[in-house]
Amino acid sequence: MPVMTVEEQDVPRSISVTDHLARTDTKVPMGDIVIHRLIEYDEMDLLCPISYLYNCLPTSTQWLNPQAVSVPNPIASALRQRRLETSQGNLNSIRLRPLEAGLPIHTGLTQFRQSRHWKAGVQAAETLLRLFAQDQHCAEVTVAKGQSIASQASKQLAASTINTYGRFIIYMGAGADQRRAQLLTQNGITPCYSRTAELWLTLMPDLWELMSRSEEINKLRDRFVAQLAGSLPVTATEDPLEAAMRDLREGFSRCDEEKGNGGRDVLKYLTEFYEHPTPSAFKSVRDYLDYRFEDAACVFVWACAKFSIASSVDLDDPKLQILLRHLGDHLSIVNDLASYDKEKRSHEIDEAETLINVVDVIASTGGLQDEHAKGMAYAWQLWTESRILEEMDRLHDQGLLDLEEWALVDACLLAAAGNVLTSVVIARYGGERL
């Protein structure tokens, strides 16, 4: 059994984390950040360096009180015992303590872990980025500001993958072994922009709106989607990037042959994601979040979590749908809170035609200023966390899930927590350099 996210001691689910979140100024005092408290001393050499910190919330949210969110304690104990019986230990991940380190973590989620294989994953992602940067087809497709997909790939490489989207899988899929971590990093798990092979979402998350307006981008997109789906025959003229996409698909399939079927689901939900539409207006926050469940590729994220632990659990099982829906809302809100300021600036200077963000929906439907809309979005996030707890308690009390299904739930909680942490420490959204 792959490594679970449960710690060696049960987490009291009734504790308050308010004390850790007392400082909520958007500008994070760098002197208050103590990175050596983030990790055990003897594991410092395994830590993925943190170079940026960003606090997206205004001080007006101090009245909001998160509650600790984890699987029920009896389940945590059973998962821990199962891990011990399989002699897996913490082979794939290490525990992180972002609250103790003083990071501005705004959530009641309690389990944060980092992959031990982050270097291998980053190297795999950078190898694929270089192929995009060198690909002739990508060099011929212009996407924004006169830049091609190839130039966007070069820009990503220069910016350091671990300070942008390469970091998501380091936290969100920390249970994966090295080979699965490499595949996931190349495939590009992110919470709200499913980034396959860096074609059009990994490299350019803000360019989703351009896809339907550019025939050349759509053709290139369809080419890579077909390659991921395995519907294109191998030819003698296959270029290095096409070969890499085929290797990526086959890598997922080979892992499934050994254990689980998450690789199949990763590719399935990724290709299905490309067909979803983009509405121009939303009547309510609920209307928006229902759309974002598709737009944020939430099921794709859960498929990546499933693949990371080599699970065979059916993601379409009716028993799991309420919980996975709540977790999907959480992914969307956290990402929107972190990205709002950047997205609004881009929209105001006409870099982005549309502004699709829960903070904007709350501001426009409620007639609120940005700071107050952010506070309401955060309140919705914490309400969602309470719904997650309630649903886990219901599933436990009624005995509806077996241990394998709880392992998947635990992996999805880890992904949700990793989404929060990544939003704080990547350079994309803003903040200060350490």
C-alpha positions as CSV (number, residue, x, y, z in Angstrom):
1,M,0.0,0.0,0.0
2,P,1.5,3.4,-0.9
3,V,2.2,5.9,1.8
4,M,-0.9,7.5,3.4
5,T,-1.1,11.0,4.6
6,V,-2.0,10.1,8.2
7,E,0.5,11.1,10.8
8,E,1.9,8.9,13.6
9,Q,-0.5,10.4,16.1
10,D,-4.3,11.0,15.6
11,V,-5.2,14.6,14.9
12,P,-7.8,15.9,17.3
13,R,-10.6,17.0,15.0
14,S,-12.1,19.4,17.5
15,I,-9.1,21.7,17.9
16,S,-9.2,25.3,16.7
17,V,-6.5,26.6,14.4
18,T,-7.3,30.2,14.9
19,D,-4.2,31.0,16.9
20,H,-2.0,30.0,13.9
21,L,-4.0,32.4,11.7
22,A,-4.0,35.4,13.9
23,R,-1.7,37.3,11.5
24,T,-3.6,37.7,8.2
25,D,-2.1,40.8,6.8
26,T,-1.7,40.5,3.0
27,K,2.0,41.6,3.4
28,V,3.7,38.8,5.2
29,P,6.5,39.8,7.7
30,M,9.4,37.8,6.4
31,G,11.0,37.7,9.9
32,D,8.0,35.8,11.2
33,I,8.7,32.9,8.8
34,V,10.9,30.2,10.3
35,I,11.5,27.6,7.6
36,H,13.4,25.2,9.9
37,R,10.1,24.7,11.8
38,L,8.5,23.4,8.6
39,I,10.2,20.1,8.7
40,E,12.1,17.7,11.0
41,Y,15.8,18.7,11.3
42,D,17.1,15.3,9.9
43,E,14.9,15.8,6.8
44,M,16.1,19.3,5.9
45,D,18.0,18.0,2.9
46,L,14.8,16.7,1.5
47,L,13.0,20.0,1.6
48,C,12.0,21.6,-1.7
49,P,13.2,25.2,-1.3
50,I,10.6,27.9,-0.7
51,S,11.5,31.2,-2.3
52,Y,8.1,33.1,-2.2
53,L,5.3,33.7,0.2
54,Y,1.9,35.2,-0.6
55,N,-1.0,36.0,1.7
56,C,-4.1,36.5,-0.4
57,L,-6.5,37.4,2.5
58,P,-7.2,40.9,4.0
59,T,-7.1,41.6,7.7
60,S,-10.9,41.7,7.7
61,T,-11.1,37.9,7.8
62,Q,-9.7,37.6,11.3
63,W,-13.1,36.8,12.7
64,L,-13.3,33.6,10.7
65,N,-12.5,30.5,12.7
66,P,-11.4,27.3,10.8
67,Q,-11.9,23.9,12.4
68,A,-9.5,21.0,12.0
69,V,-10.3,18.8,9.0
70,S,-9.1,15.2,8.7
71,V,-10.5,11.7,8.3
72,P,-12.2,10.4,11.4
73,N,-9.8,9.2,14.0
74,P,-10.7,5.5,13.8
75,I,-10.1,5.6,10.1
76,A,-6.8,7.4,10.6
77,S,-5.7,4.6,13.0
78,A,-6.8,1.9,10.6
79,L,-4.9,3.5,7.7
80,R,-1.8,3.9,9.8
81,Q,-1.9,0.3,10.9
82,R,-2.3,-0.8,7.3
83,R,0.7,1.2,6.3
84,L,2.8,-0.4,9.1
85,E,1.6,-3.9,8.0
86,T,2.7,-3.3,4.5
87,S,6.1,-2.1,5.7
88,Q,5.9,1.0,3.4
89,G,6.8,3.6,6.0
90,N,7.2,7.2,4.7
91,L,9.1,6.1,1.6
92,N,7.5,8.6,-0.6
93,S,6.8,11.7,1.4
94,I,7.8,13.8,4.5
95,R,5.6,15.7,6.9
96,L,5.4,19.5,6.7
97,R,4.2,21.9,9.4
98,P,3.4,25.1,7.6
99,L,1.4,26.6,10.5
100,E,4.3,26.1,13.0
101,A,6.6,27.7,10.5
102,G,4.5,30.8,10.4
103,L,3.3,30.4,6.8
104,P,-0.1,32.2,6.0
105,I,-2.1,29.0,5.6
106,H,-5.8,29.7,5.6
107,T,-7.6,26.4,6.1
108,G,-8.6,23.8,8.7
109,L,-7.0,21.0,6.7
110,T,-4.4,19.4,8.9
111,Q,-2.3,17.1,6.8
112,F,0.5,18.6,4.7
113,R,3.2,16.5,3.1
114,Q,5.9,16.9,0.5
115,S,7.1,14.3,-2.0
116,R,10.6,12.9,-1.4
117,H,10.9,12.6,-5.2
118,W,10.4,16.3,-6.1
119,K,13.7,16.7,-7.8
120,A,13.0,13.8,-10.2
121,G,9.5,15.2,-10.9
122,V,10.8,18.7,-11.6
123,Q,13.5,17.3,-14.0
124,A,10.9,15.3,-15.8
125,A,8.7,18.4,-16.2
126,E,11.6,20.5,-17.4
127,T,12.6,17.9,-20.0
128,L,9.1,18.1,-21.5
129,L,9.1,21.9,-21.4
130,R,12.3,21.9,-23.4
131,L,10.7,19.8,-26.0
132,F,7.8,22.3,-26.3
133,A,10.4,25.1,-26.5
134,Q,12.1,23.3,-29.4
135,D,9.1,22.1,-31.3
136,Q,8.5,23.6,-34.7
137,H,4.7,23.4,-34.5
138,C,4.7,25.1,-31.1
139,A,7.0,27.9,-32.4
140,E,4.5,28.6,-35.2
141,V,1.4,29.0,-33.0
142,T,1.0,32.5,-31.5
143,V,-1.1,32.8,-28.4
144,A,-0.7,36.2,-26.7
145,K,1.3,39.3,-27.0
146,G,2.9,37.9,-30.1
147,Q,4.4,35.0,-28.1
148,S,4.4,31.5,-29.3
149,I,3.7,28.3,-27.3
150,A,7.5,27.6,-27.7
151,S,8.4,31.0,-26.3
152,Q,6.0,30.5,-23.4
153,A,7.7,27.2,-22.6
154,S,11.1,28.9,-22.6
155,K,9.7,31.5,-20.3
156,Q,8.5,28.9,-17.9
157,L,11.9,27.2,-17.9
158,A,13.6,30.5,-17.1
159,A,11.2,31.2,-14.3
160,S,12.0,27.9,-12.5
161,T,9.4,25.2,-12.5
162,I,9.3,24.8,-8.8
163,N,8.3,28.4,-8.4
164,T,5.4,28.0,-10.8
165,Y,3.2,25.0,-11.6
166,G,5.8,22.3,-11.1
167,R,5.3,22.6,-7.3
168,F,1.6,21.5,-7.2
169,I,2.3,17.8,-7.5
170,I,5.1,18.0,-5.0
171,Y,2.5,18.6,-2.3
172,M,-0.8,17.4,-3.9
173,G,0.5,14.0,-4.9
174,A,3.0,13.4,-2.2
175,G,2.0,9.7,-1.8
176,A,3.3,8.8,-5.3
177,D,6.5,6.8,-5.8
178,Q,9.2,8.3,-8.0
179,R,7.9,6.9,-11.3
180,R,4.3,8.0,-10.6
181,A,5.5,11.4,-9.4
182,Q,7.4,12.0,-12.6
183,L,4.4,11.1,-14.7
184,L,2.1,13.3,-12.7
185,T,4.5,16.2,-12.8
186,Q,4.8,15.9,-16.6
187,N,1.0,15.4,-17.0
188,G,0.8,18.5,-14.8
189,I,-1.7,18.1,-11.9
190,T,-2.9,21.5,-10.8
191,P,-6.0,22.3,-9.0
192,C,-7.8,24.6,-11.3
193,Y,-6.1,24.3,-14.7
194,S,-5.6,20.7,-15.7
195,R,-2.2,21.0,-17.4
196,T,-1.5,18.2,-19.7
197,A,1.9,18.0,-21.1
198,E,2.3,21.7,-21.1
199,L,0.4,22.2,-24.4
200,W,-2.1,24.9,-23.7
201,L,-3.0,24.9,-20.0
202,T,0.3,24.2,-18.3
203,L,2.1,26.9,-20.2
204,M,-0.7,29.3,-20.4
205,P,-3.4,29.0,-17.8
206,D,-4.8,32.5,-18.6
207,L,-5.2,31.6,-22.3
208,W,-8.2,29.2,-21.9
209,E,-10.5,31.9,-23.4
210,L,-8.3,32.1,-26.5
211,M,-8.7,28.5,-27.5
212,S,-12.1,28.7,-29.1
213,R,-11.1,31.9,-31.0
214,S,-7.9,30.4,-32.6
215,E,-8.2,27.7,-35.2
216,E,-4.4,27.0,-35.1
217,I,-4.4,26.5,-31.4
218,N,-7.5,24.3,-31.5
219,K,-5.7,22.1,-34.2
220,L,-2.6,21.8,-32.1
221,R,-4.7,21.0,-29.0
222,D,-6.6,18.3,-30.9
223,R,-3.4,16.8,-32.0
224,F,-2.0,16.4,-28.5
225,V,-5.4,15.3,-27.1
226,A,-5.5,12.5,-29.7
227,Q,-2.0,11.5,-28.8
228,L,-2.9,11.3,-25.1
229,A,-6.0,9.3,-26.0
230,G,-3.9,6.9,-28.1
231,S,-5.9,7.5,-31.3
232,L,-3.0,8.5,-33.5
233,P,-0.8,5.8,-35.1
234,V,2.9,5.9,-34.5
235,T,4.6,7.1,-37.7
236,A,8.2,7.3,-39.0
237,T,7.9,11.1,-38.9
238,E,7.1,11.2,-35.2
239,D,8.9,14.2,-33.7
240,P,10.5,14.3,-30.2
241,L,7.5,16.0,-28.6
242,E,5.1,13.5,-30.1
243,A,7.2,10.7,-28.9
244,A,7.3,12.2,-25.4
245,M,3.5,12.4,-25.4
246,R,3.2,8.8,-26.4
247,D,5.7,7.8,-23.7
248,L,3.6,9.7,-21.2
249,R,0.5,7.8,-22.1
250,E,2.2,4.5,-22.1
251,G,3.8,5.3,-18.7
252,F,0.4,5.7,-17.1
253,S,-0.7,2.4,-18.8
254,R,2.3,0.5,-17.5
255,C,1.7,1.7,-13.9
256,D,-1.9,0.5,-14.2
257,E,-0.7,-2.9,-15.3
258,E,1.2,-3.2,-12.0
259,K,-1.5,-1.9,-9.6
260,G,-4.6,0.2,-9.7
261,N,-6.3,1.9,-12.6
262,G,-5.8,5.6,-11.9
263,G,-3.7,6.1,-15.0
264,R,-6.6,5.3,-17.2
265,D,-8.7,7.8,-15.2
266,V,-6.1,10.5,-15.5
267,L,-6.1,10.3,-19.3
268,K,-9.9,9.9,-19.5
269,Y,-10.9,12.9,-17.4
270,L,-8.1,15.0,-18.9
271,T,-9.4,14.5,-22.4
272,E,-13.0,15.0,-21.3
273,F,-12.0,18.3,-19.7
274,Y,-11.2,19.8,-23.1
275,E,-14.8,19.7,-24.2
276,H,-16.3,21.9,-21.4
277,P,-17.8,25.3,-22.4
278,T,-17.1,28.7,-20.8
279,P,-20.3,30.7,-19.9
280,S,-20.1,34.5,-19.8
281,A,-22.1,35.2,-16.6
282,F,-23.2,33.5,-13.4
283,K,-26.4,34.0,-11.5
284,S,-25.0,32.9,-8.1
285,V,-22.0,31.5,-6.3
286,R,-23.6,28.1,-6.5
287,D,-24.1,28.5,-10.2
288,Y,-20.4,29.5,-10.6
289,L,-19.0,26.7,-8.5
290,D,-21.1,24.1,-10.4
291,Y,-19.4,25.4,-13.6
292,R,-16.0,25.5,-11.9
293,F,-16.2,21.8,-10.9
294,E,-15.8,21.2,-14.6
295,D,-13.6,24.2,-15.4
296,A,-11.2,23.4,-12.5
297,A,-10.9,19.8,-13.8
298,C,-11.8,18.6,-10.3
299,V,-12.4,14.9,-11.2
300,F,-9.1,15.0,-13.1
301,V,-7.4,16.1,-9.8
302,W,-9.0,13.3,-7.9
303,A,-7.9,10.9,-10.7
304,C,-4.3,12.1,-10.1
305,A,-4.7,11.6,-6.4
306,K,-6.0,8.1,-7.1
307,F,-3.1,7.3,-9.4
308,S,-0.6,8.6,-6.8
309,I,-1.6,5.8,-4.4
310,A,-2.2,3.1,-7.0
311,S,-5.9,2.9,-6.1
312,S,-8.6,1.0,-8.0
313,V,-11.5,2.9,-6.4
314,D,-14.3,3.9,-8.8
315,L,-14.4,7.7,-8.9
316,D,-17.9,7.6,-10.2
317,D,-19.2,5.5,-7.2
318,P,-22.4,7.3,-6.0
319,K,-21.2,7.0,-2.4
320,L,-18.3,9.4,-3.0
321,Q,-20.0,12.0,-5.1
322,I,-21.2,14.4,-2.3
323,L,-17.8,14.4,-0.7
324,L,-15.8,14.8,-4.0
325,R,-18.2,17.7,-4.9
326,H,-17.4,19.5,-1.7
327,L,-13.7,18.9,-2.1
328,G,-14.0,20.3,-5.7
329,D,-15.7,23.5,-4.4
330,H,-12.7,23.8,-2.0
331,L,-10.2,23.5,-4.8
332,S,-11.9,26.2,-6.8
333,I,-12.4,28.7,-4.0
334,V,-8.8,28.3,-2.7
335,N,-7.4,28.8,-6.2
336,D,-9.7,31.8,-6.9
337,L,-8.7,33.5,-3.7
338,A,-5.1,33.1,-4.5
339,S,-5.3,34.2,-8.1
340,Y,-7.9,37.0,-7.9
341,D,-5.6,40.0,-7.7
342,K,-3.5,38.8,-10.5
343,E,-6.4,37.9,-12.7
344,K,-8.1,41.3,-12.0
345,R,-5.0,43.2,-13.0
346,S,-4.7,41.2,-16.2
347,H,-8.4,41.9,-17.0
348,E,-8.0,45.6,-16.3
349,I,-5.1,46.0,-18.7
350,D,-6.9,43.9,-21.3
351,E,-4.5,40.9,-21.1
352,A,-7.5,38.7,-20.2
353,E,-10.8,39.2,-21.9
354,T,-12.9,37.7,-19.1
355,L,-12.6,37.6,-15.3
356,I,-13.9,34.3,-14.1
357,N,-13.4,34.1,-10.3
358,V,-15.5,33.4,-7.3
359,V,-14.4,36.7,-5.7
360,D,-15.7,38.6,-8.7
361,V,-19.0,36.7,-8.7
362,I,-19.5,37.5,-5.0
363,A,-18.6,41.2,-5.5
364,S,-20.9,41.6,-8.5
365,T,-23.9,39.6,-7.2
366,G,-23.6,41.1,-3.7
367,G,-22.5,44.6,-4.5
368,L,-19.3,44.2,-2.4
369,Q,-15.9,45.7,-2.5
370,D,-13.0,43.4,-3.2
371,E,-11.8,43.1,0.3
372,H,-15.2,42.2,1.6
373,A,-15.9,39.8,-1.3
374,K,-12.6,38.0,-0.4
375,G,-13.8,37.6,3.1
376,M,-17.1,36.2,2.0
377,A,-15.2,33.8,-0.4
378,Y,-13.1,32.6,2.5
379,A,-16.2,32.2,4.7
380,W,-17.6,30.0,1.9
381,Q,-14.4,28.0,1.9
382,L,-14.6,27.3,5.6
383,W,-18.3,26.5,5.3
384,T,-17.3,24.0,2.6
385,E,-14.7,22.5,5.0
386,S,-17.5,22.0,7.6
387,R,-19.6,20.2,4.9
388,I,-16.5,18.0,4.1
389,L,-16.3,17.1,7.8
390,E,-20.0,16.4,8.0
391,E,-20.0,14.1,5.0
392,M,-17.0,12.2,6.2
393,D,-18.7,11.7,9.6
394,R,-21.8,10.4,7.8
395,L,-19.9,8.0,5.6
396,H,-18.1,6.7,8.7
397,D,-21.1,6.5,11.0
398,Q,-23.1,4.5,8.3
399,G,-20.1,2.3,7.4
400,L,-20.4,3.1,3.8
401,L,-16.7,3.0,2.8
402,D,-14.1,0.3,3.0
403,L,-10.5,1.0,3.9
404,E,-9.4,1.3,0.3
405,E,-12.0,4.0,-0.3
406,W,-11.0,5.8,2.8
407,A,-7.4,5.8,1.5
408,L,-8.6,7.6,-1.6
409,V,-10.5,10.1,0.5
410,D,-7.3,10.7,2.5
411,A,-5.3,11.2,-0.7
412,C,-7.9,13.7,-1.9
413,L,-7.6,15.6,1.4
414,L,-3.9,15.7,0.9
415,A,-4.4,17.1,-2.6
416,A,-6.7,19.8,-1.2
417,A,-4.2,20.7,1.5
418,G,-1.4,20.8,-1.1
419,N,-3.4,23.1,-3.2
420,V,-3.6,25.6,-0.3
421,L,0.1,25.4,0.4
422,T,1.2,25.7,-3.2
423,S,-1.0,28.8,-3.6
424,V,1.0,30.4,-0.7
425,V,4.5,29.6,-1.9
426,I,4.6,29.9,-5.7
427,A,5.6,33.0,-7.5
428,R,2.7,33.2,-9.8
429,Y,0.2,35.0,-7.6
430,G,2.5,37.6,-6.0
431,G,3.9,38.0,-2.6
432,E,7.5,38.6,-1.5
433,R,10.7,36.7,-2.3
434,L,12.4,35.2,0.8
